[in-house]
C-alpha cells in the first residue's frame, strides 16, 4: 500500500477486472468443487497512480467504487481509508481530508490509490462462480463543500386509485390523470468547513423525456446536514410500464446565496405496484404475469466483470423470447444493469448478499443505492440463508429466506452520468496495475 512502492513490473489491467478468471486451474483440493470452474479463489492488490486536476483543489473529493468482490481494503498514499465487507454494494471514501495522506494537485506529483481485494472462501463465496477483484466501475467525484451526497436523492410518485388510463394497445402507453411526486434530498456540508452557518435552497424540477420542465418545487436546508422534501403535482402523467417504460428526469439543484453549488439529474418512473393473492402482480392496476430468469453475476469469457453491452445483450435476448423479469441471483446487481432494466421495461427482484456479514448495514446500502429504479418492484433480504442461523439471535425471524415488496409508490433512480456544477473522472474504466498473490 505504500506510495513509494516500485510497481513498475506489475501487470497493467483495465477495470472492471475479475482476477479469478485469469488464474490457474486446479486439479485437486478443497476449492475444486466450489462452483468456481476449478479456478482458485485468491487475493490481489490493485494500484492506481493519478494526479488530481488543479481546479479540484479545495473541493470535496470522493472515490466511488460500484463493486469490489469480496472484501476490499482501501489506501490513499499509504494511509488506510477503510474496509468494505460486501463486494456487491458500493463503497464511498472521502479523499481530500485523510490524515497524513494530503492529496497532490496538478504538477505536485502522483497520488497512489491501493486496494487489497480478498475473494477467498473464508468470506462466504458462493457455490456458483463469483470471481474476485474490482469487477465494476469506479469513479472520482469532485463536489462543492455543500453538496448532494451519492444516493442522497429519492423521489416517490403516488397515483390515486382509478386514475390510470389504459390504451387499447399497451405499446401506446398508460397515463395517469394525476400523480403526486414527493422529492427528497439530503444536503451535506463538510464538518471542517463553516457548514453550520449555511442556508441552502433546494429546487426540484421535473422534466419530461424531451427535456421540457413540467413541474417544480422548493425547500430550504439549514444547519447542515439536513433532509428536505417537496411535493410536486403532475397532471396527465406518462406511466412506467413493461410495454412502455417512460422515464422522467428530476433535476435537484442546491443554491447557496446566488451561487448554484451542486446539481444532480435523476431519472424516475411513475408507476404503482400492488400484490394480490388472487391475481399476483398488479402493475398500474393491471395484472402482469412475470416471465423471468434467475441471472448470476457472471458470463462466459469475462467472469464476473460483465461489460454493460453484455448485460444489454442478455436483457434484449430475454425480451426477445417473451421475458420481462430478472432476479439478481444471489446478490445486488450492478447499477448499469438496473439502468438498462429501467429503459427496457424489465421488472427486477433486487437481492441482497448477506450470509455472515451484517444484514442491517448491507440491506440499508442496497436499498439506498437502488431505491430509485422503477424497475425494482421487490427486494430479497438474502437467498438460502442457512448460514444465518448460527449468527441469528433467538428472536430473529431470519431463519428462512425472506422477501419484502415495494409499496404502491413509484420509485426513482439516481443517474450518475449528467451532473452540472461538479466534476468526475471522465471515463468509468481506467487502467491500473495489479498483482495477484
Secondary structure per residue as TSV (DSSP state, phi and psi in degrees):
chain	resnum	aa	ss	phi	psi
A	1	X	-	360.0	-12.6
A	2	X	-	-64.2	137.8
A	3	X	T	-61.9	-34.0
A	4	X	T	-84.8	0.5
A	5	X	-	-59.3	135.1
A	6	X	-	-81.8	107.0
A	7	X	-	-112.0	21.6
A	8	X	T	-61.7	-26.3
A	9	X	T	-89.5	-4.0
A	10	X	S	-70.0	152.9
A	11	X	E	-71.4	148.6
A	12	X	E	-100.8	129.1
A	13	X	E	-128.9	159.2
A	14	X	E	-100.8	132.6
A	15	X	S	-94.9	148.2
A	16	X	S	-62.8	148.5
A	17	X	-	-149.8	134.8
A	18	X	-	-115.6	102.3
A	19	X	S	-72.0	-23.3
A	20	X	G	-64.7	-36.7
A	21	X	G	-67.5	-15.8
A	22	X	G	-98.2	4.9
A	23	X	S	-81.0	-178.8
A	24	X	-	-92.2	147.5
A	25	X	B	-77.7	145.1
A	26	X	-	-99.0	148.0
A	27	X	S	-106.9	-18.6
A	28	X	S	-156.8	168.3
A	29	X	S	115.9	168.9
A	30	X	T	-65.2	-26.7
A	31	X	T	-88.5	-2.5
A	32	X	T	-65.0	-38.3
A	33	X	T	-100.6	24.4
A	34	X	S	-95.0	12.8
A	35	X	S	87.0	8.6
A	36	X	S	-97.6	17.4
A	37	X	T	63.1	32.8
A	38	X	T	63.6	21.4
A	39	X	B	-98.1	132.7
A	40	X	-	-72.0	134.0
A	41	X	-	-74.0	137.9
A	42	X	-	-151.7	-162.1
A	43	X	E	-131.3	159.0
A	44	X	E	-152.2	156.8
A	45	X	E	-107.9	142.4
A	46	X	E	-121.5	142.0
A	47	X	E	-134.1	137.8
A	48	X	E	-132.4	121.6
A	49	X	E	-94.9	132.3
A	50	X	E	-154.4	153.1
A	51	X	-	-114.3	130.6
A	52	X	B	-78.2	140.4
A	53	X	-	-60.9	143.1
A	54	X	G	-58.5	-33.8
A	55	X	G	-65.8	-17.0
A	56	X	G	-85.2	-10.2
A	57	X	T	-62.2	131.2
A	58	X	T	89.2	-1.6
A	59	X	S	-97.7	172.2
A	60	X	E	-87.3	122.1
A	61	X	E	-122.6	131.6
A	62	X	E	-128.9	151.2
A	63	X	E	-101.3	125.3
A	64	X	E	-118.4	116.3
A	65	X	E	-114.3	118.5
A	66	X	S	-67.9	-29.6
A	67	X	-	-175.1	131.4
A	68	X	-	-139.6	110.9
A	69	X	B	-99.4	133.3
A	70	X	S	-108.9	-54.8
A	71	X	E	-109.5	120.6
A	72	X	E	-119.1	132.3
A	73	X	E	-115.4	130.5
A	74	X	E	-113.2	143.4
A	75	X	E	-135.0	145.3
A	76	X	E	-124.2	121.8
A	77	X	T	48.6	40.0
A	78	X	T	86.2	-5.2
A	79	X	E	-103.6	137.8
A	80	X	E	-68.2	129.0
A	81	X	E	-91.3	-41.5
A	82	X	E	150.6	-178.9
A	83	X	E	-123.2	135.1
A	84	X	E	-109.9	124.5
A	85	X	-	-85.4	-35.0
A	86	X	-	-102.9	106.1
A	87	X	T	-66.1	-13.3
A	88	X	T	-92.9	-12.8
A	89	X	S	-101.6	164.6
A	90	X	-	-82.8	143.2
A	91	X	E	-108.7	135.2
A	92	X	E	-127.8	124.8
A	93	X	E	-129.3	130.1
A	94	X	E	-78.9	136.2
A	95	X	-	-111.3	-20.8
A	96	X	T	-86.5	-1.4
A	97	X	T	-136.6	33.5
A	98	X	-	-83.6	119.9
A	99	X	T	-57.3	128.7
A	100	X	T	78.4	4.5
A	101	X	-	-131.9	50.3
A	102	X	-	-57.0	132.1
A	103	X	-	-69.1	146.4
A	104	X	-	-105.6	134.7
A	105	X	B	-116.7	150.5
A	106	X	G	58.7	-127.3
A	107	X	G	-86.4	12.5
A	108	X	G	-73.7	-5.0
A	109	X	-	117.8	172.9
A	110	X	-	-77.7	149.7
A	111	X	E	-105.3	150.2
A	112	X	E	-123.8	118.8
A	113	X	E	-96.4	128.8
A	114	X	E	-125.4	136.2
A	115	X	E	-131.6	124.9
A	116	X	E	-102.1	119.7
A	117	X	E	-114.1	123.1
A	118	X	E	-112.1	112.5
A	119	X	-	-116.2	26.7
A	120	X	-	-74.5	164.2
A	121	X	G	-61.0	-24.0
A	122	X	G	-60.5	-18.3
A	123	X	G	-101.4	29.5
A	124	X	-	65.5	41.9
A	125	X	-	-62.6	141.4
A	126	X	-	-70.1	172.4
A	127	X	S	-92.3	14.0
A	128	X	S	-113.8	171.9
A	129	X	-	-73.7	123.3
A	130	X	-	-121.2	-15.4
A	131	X	-	68.1	-154.1
A	132	X	-	-178.3	148.2
A	133	X	B	123.7	-174.3
A	134	X	S	-80.4	84.0
A	135	X	-	-97.9	7.5
A	136	X	S	-133.3	177.0
A	137	X	-	-67.3	155.6
A	138	X	E	-137.2	151.5
A	139	X	E	-139.9	154.4
A	140	X	E	-103.9	133.0
A	141	X	E	-125.4	127.7
A	142	X	E	-115.5	127.3
A	143	X	E	-135.1	173.6
A	144	X	-	-67.5	166.0
A	145	X	S	-65.9	-26.1
A	146	X	E	-106.6	125.2
A	147	X	E	-157.5	168.6
A	148	X	E	-96.8	113.9
A	149	X	E	-69.4	160.4
A	150	X	E	-56.8	137.0
A	151	X	E	67.9	18.6
A	152	X	E	-93.5	0.1
A	153	X	E	-115.7	135.1
A	154	X	E	-145.6	137.0
A	155	X	E	-136.9	140.5
A	156	X	E	-126.9	145.9
A	157	X	E	-122.3	120.2
A	158	X	E	-100.6	132.9
A	159	X	-	-117.5	120.2
A	160	X	-	-59.6	148.3
A	161	X	T	-59.4	135.4
A	162	X	T	84.7	4.4
A	163	X	-	-88.0	-9.9
A	164	X	E	-78.9	144.1
A	165	X	E	-120.0	115.8
A	166	X	-	-101.2	126.4
A	167	X	-	-76.0	168.4
A	168	X	S	-66.4	-38.6
A	169	X	S	-107.9	122.3
A	170	X	G	-54.6	-32.0
A	171	X	G	-64.2	-20.1
A	172	X	G	-75.3	-13.2
A	173	X	-	92.1	139.7
A	174	X	-	-87.5	144.9
A	175	X	E	-123.6	159.5
A	176	X	E	-124.4	129.4
A	177	X	E	-61.5	-30.1
A	178	X	E	-151.9	148.2
A	179	X	E	-150.5	145.2
A	180	X	E	-114.3	116.6
A	181	X	E	-96.9	123.6
A	182	X	E	-102.9	109.8
A	183	X	E	-97.2	130.1
A	184	X	E	-126.0	145.3
A	185	X	E	-148.2	145.2
A	186	X	E	-100.9	129.5
A	187	X	E	-113.4	125.1
A	188	X	E	-114.4	154.4
A	189	X	E	-135.4	136.2
A	190	X	-	-60.8	136.4
A	191	X	T	-66.2	-26.4
A	192	X	T	-86.7	14.4
A	193	X	T	-128.3	166.8
A	194	X	T	-78.4	62.7
A	195	X	G	-76.1	-27.4
A	196	X	G	-63.5	-27.2
A	197	X	G	-95.9	8.0
A	198	X	-	-93.5	134.4
A	199	X	E	-113.7	124.1
A	200	X	E	-117.0	137.6
A	201	X	E	-100.4	128.7
A	202	X	E	-111.1	125.4
A	203	X	E	-113.6	127.5
A	204	X	E	-107.4	123.4
A	205	X	E	-124.9	124.4
A	206	X	E	-93.0	127.1
A	207	X	E	-118.3	142.8
A	208	X	-	-72.4	176.0
A	209	X	T	-65.8	-19.4
A	210	X	T	-88.2	3.7
A	211	X	S	92.0	-5.3
A	212	X	-	-78.8	132.0
A	213	X	E	-69.2	134.1
A	214	X	E	-118.7	-21.0
A	215	X	E	-166.9	160.6
A	216	X	E	-155.3	167.5
A	217	X	E	-156.6	163.2
A	218	X	E	-133.3	157.3
A	219	X	E	-151.4	161.8
A	220	X	E	-120.7	134.7
A	221	X	E	-116.2	130.8
A	222	X	E	-139.5	163.9
A	223	X	S	50.5	61.2
A	224	X	S	-62.2	147.5
A	225	X	S	-75.5	152.7
A	226	X	E	-141.8	145.7
A	227	X	E	-105.2	124.4
A	228	X	E	-125.8	161.6
A	229	X	E	-152.7	161.2
A	230	X	E	-147.5	145.3
A	231	X	E	-102.3	127.2
A	232	X	E	-124.5	128.4
A	233	X	E	-95.2	133.4
A	234	X	E	-116.7	139.8
A	235	X	E	-116.2	144.4
A	236	X	E	47.7	54.3
A	237	X	E	-75.5	138.3
A	238	X	E	-77.9	139.4
A	239	X	-	-108.4	142.1
A	240	X	B	-78.4	127.5
A	241	X	-	-144.2	169.9
A	242	X	S	-64.2	-38.6
A	243	X	S	-77.8	-32.8
A	244	X	S	-143.0	88.0
A	245	X	B	-79.5	80.2
A	246	X	-	-77.2	134.9
A	247	X	-	-122.9	132.3
A	248	X	E	-92.2	171.9
A	249	X	E	-125.5	128.0
A	250	X	E	-102.6	118.8
A	251	X	E	-96.1	120.5
A	252	X	E	-108.6	119.4
A	253	X	E	-122.5	132.4
A	254	X	E	-110.5	128.0
A	255	X	E	-124.3	130.7
A	256	X	E	-115.0	115.1
A	257	X	T	63.4	-125.7
A	258	X	T	-99.4	8.4
A	259	X	E	-109.9	127.0
A	260	X	E	-79.9	114.9
A	261	X	E	-99.3	-19.1
A	262	X	E	-160.6	151.5
A	263	X	E	-155.9	132.9
A	264	X	E	-132.7	134.6
A	265	X	E	-97.0	134.5
A	266	X	E	-131.5	118.4
A	267	X	E	-77.8	144.1
A	268	X	E	-151.2	160.0
A	269	X	-	-124.9	139.7
A	270	X	-	-86.8	121.0
A	271	X	-	-164.0	160.8
A	272	X	-	-123.2	134.9
A	273	X	E	-121.8	132.1
A	274	X	E	-142.0	159.0
A	275	X	E	-127.5	133.7
A	276	X	E	-126.3	137.0
A	277	X	T	-65.1	-26.3
A	278	X	T	-92.4	-32.0
A	279	X	T	-121.1	-2.4
A	280	X	E	75.4	-133.9
A	281	X	E	-77.3	126.4
A	282	X	E	-113.1	108.8
A	283	X	E	-107.3	115.8
A	284	X	T	58.8	40.6
A	285	X	T	64.4	22.4
A	286	X	E	-125.1	142.1
A	287	X	E	-70.1	129.9
A	288	X	-	-125.4	120.1
A	289	X	-	-86.3	121.1
A	290	X	-	-78.3	122.7
A	291	X	-	-114.3	93.4
A	292	X	E	-122.2	174.1
A	293	X	E	-133.6	145.3
A	294	X	E	-91.8	118.0
A	295	X	E	-116.7	124.3
A	296	X	E	-84.5	159.8
A	297	X	S	-83.5	65.3
A	298	X	-	-163.9	161.3
A	299	X	B	-154.0	142.7
A	300	X	T	-56.2	130.6
A	301	X	T	93.7	-25.6
A	302	X	T	-120.2	-4.2
A	303	X	B	65.6	-133.9
A	304	X	T	-91.5	-8.9
A	305	X	-	-87.6	76.7
A	306	X	-	-85.8	120.6
A	307	X	-	-64.4	152.4
A	308	X	H	-58.4	-37.5
A	309	X	H	-65.8	-26.5
A	310	X	H	-72.6	-43.4
A	311	X	H	-64.8	-35.5
A	312	X	H	-61.4	-43.5
A	313	X	H	-59.7	-44.2
A	314	X	H	-64.3	-43.8
A	315	X	H	-66.4	-39.7
A	316	X	H	-66.3	-39.5
A	317	X	H	-64.6	-39.4
A	318	X	H	-60.6	-47.5
A	319	X	H	-64.0	-34.4
A	320	X	H	-65.6	-26.3
A	321	X	T	-101.5	12.4
A	322	X	T	95.9	5.9
A	323	X	-	-78.6	151.6
A	324	X	-	-145.2	11.3
A	325	X	E	-142.8	142.7
A	326	X	E	-130.5	123.8
A	327	X	E	-102.3	123.2
A	328	X	E	-78.7	100.8
A	329	X	E	-103.2	121.9
A	330	X	S	-121.1	59.3
A	331	X	S	-163.9	161.4
A	332	X	-	-57.3	130.8
A	333	X	-	-77.9	172.7
A	334	X	-	-73.5	147.7
A	335	X	H	-57.2	-36.6
A	336	X	H	-67.0	-31.3
A	337	X	H	-64.3	-44.2
A	338	X	H	-65.7	-35.0
A	339	X	H	-61.9	-42.1
A	340	X	H	-66.1	-40.8
A	341	X	H	-62.7	-38.2
A	342	X	H	-56.4	-41.3
A	343	X	H	-84.1	-23.0
A	344	X	H	-101.2	-1.1
A	345	X	T	73.3	43.9
A	346	X	-	-112.3	123.4
A	347	X	E	-80.8	148.6
A	348	X	E	-129.7	135.2
A	349	X	E	-92.7	109.5
A	350	X	E	-89.2	116.5
A	351	X	E	-113.8	134.5
A	352	X	-	-80.5	164.7
A	353	X	-	-125.3	100.1
A	354	X	-	-108.7	-80.2
A	355	X	T	52.7	-124.5
A	356	X	T	-78.2	-17.2
A	357	X	S	-76.9	165.7
A	358	X	-	-65.0	121.2
A	359	X	H	-65.1	-49.0
A	360	X	H	-62.1	-45.5
A	361	X	H	-66.3	-43.0
A	362	X	H	-64.6	-41.3
A	363	X	H	-68.8	-38.0
A	364	X	H	-63.2	-42.4
A	365	X	H	-61.6	-43.2
A	366	X	H	-64.1	-49.0
A	367	X	H	-69.1	-42.3
A	368	X	H	-65.0	-31.4
A	369	X	H	-75.3	-41.6
A	370	X	H	-106.2	-2.3
A	371	X	T	-62.5	-15.6
A	372	X	T	-90.9	-1.3
A	373	X	-	-88.3	119.9
A	374	X	T	-64.4	-22.1
A	375	X	T	-67.3	-27.6
A	376	X	E	-79.0	110.6
A	377	X	E	-111.0	-13.5
A	378	X	E	-158.5	164.1
A	379	X	E	-128.1	154.0
A	380	X	E	-123.7	127.9
A	381	X	S	-62.3	-38.8
A	382	X	-	-177.7	174.9
A	383	X	S	-127.8	137.5
A	384	X	S	48.5	56.3
A	385	X	-	-86.0	46.3
A	386	X	T	-60.5	-30.7
A	387	X	T	-76.3	-10.8
A	388	X	H	-70.5	-27.8
A	389	X	H	-58.3	-36.8
A	390	X	H	-69.6	-26.8
A	391	X	H	-96.6	-15.0
A	392	X	S	-76.3	148.3
A	393	X	-	-79.9	169.8
A	394	X	T	-62.5	-27.7
A	395	X	T	-90.7	-2.4
A	396	X	-	-74.1	135.9
A	397	X	-	-84.1	-2.1
A	398	X	T	-88.4	56.7
A	399	X	T	-107.2	-2.2
A	400	X	S	-135.1	162.8
A	401	X	-	-60.8	141.0
A	402	X	-	-137.9	131.5
A	403	X	E	-113.5	155.3
A	404	X	E	-135.6	153.6
A	405	X	E	-109.5	154.2
A	406	X	-	-68.8	158.9
A	407	X	-	-79.3	-174.5
A	408	X	S	-71.5	-12.1
A	409	X	S	-70.1	145.9
A	410	X	E	-73.4	157.5
A	411	X	E	-120.2	164.8
A	412	X	E	-123.0	174.6
A	413	X	E	-135.5	148.1
A	414	X	E	-79.8	135.0
A	415	X	E	-104.6	123.0
A	416	X	E	-87.9	-7.5
A	417	X	E	-84.2	-39.1
A	418	X	E	-110.4	111.9
A	419	X	E	-133.9	130.9
A	420	X	E	-104.0	154.0
A	421	X	S	63.2	24.4
A	422	X	-	-152.3	161.9
A	423	X	E	-124.8	153.0
A	424	X	E	-147.1	154.4
A	425	X	-	-54.4	142.4
A	426	X	S	-68.0	-36.9
A	427	X	-	-122.4	142.6
A	428	X	S	-72.3	-26.9
A	429	X	-	-110.5	120.3
A	430	X	-	-131.3	146.7
A	431	X	E	-64.9	146.7
A	432	X	E	-151.4	165.1
A	433	X	E	-89.6	151.1
A	434	X	E	-147.3	149.9
A	435	X	E	-141.6	123.6
A	436	X	E	-89.0	147.7
A	437	X	-	-112.8	360.0
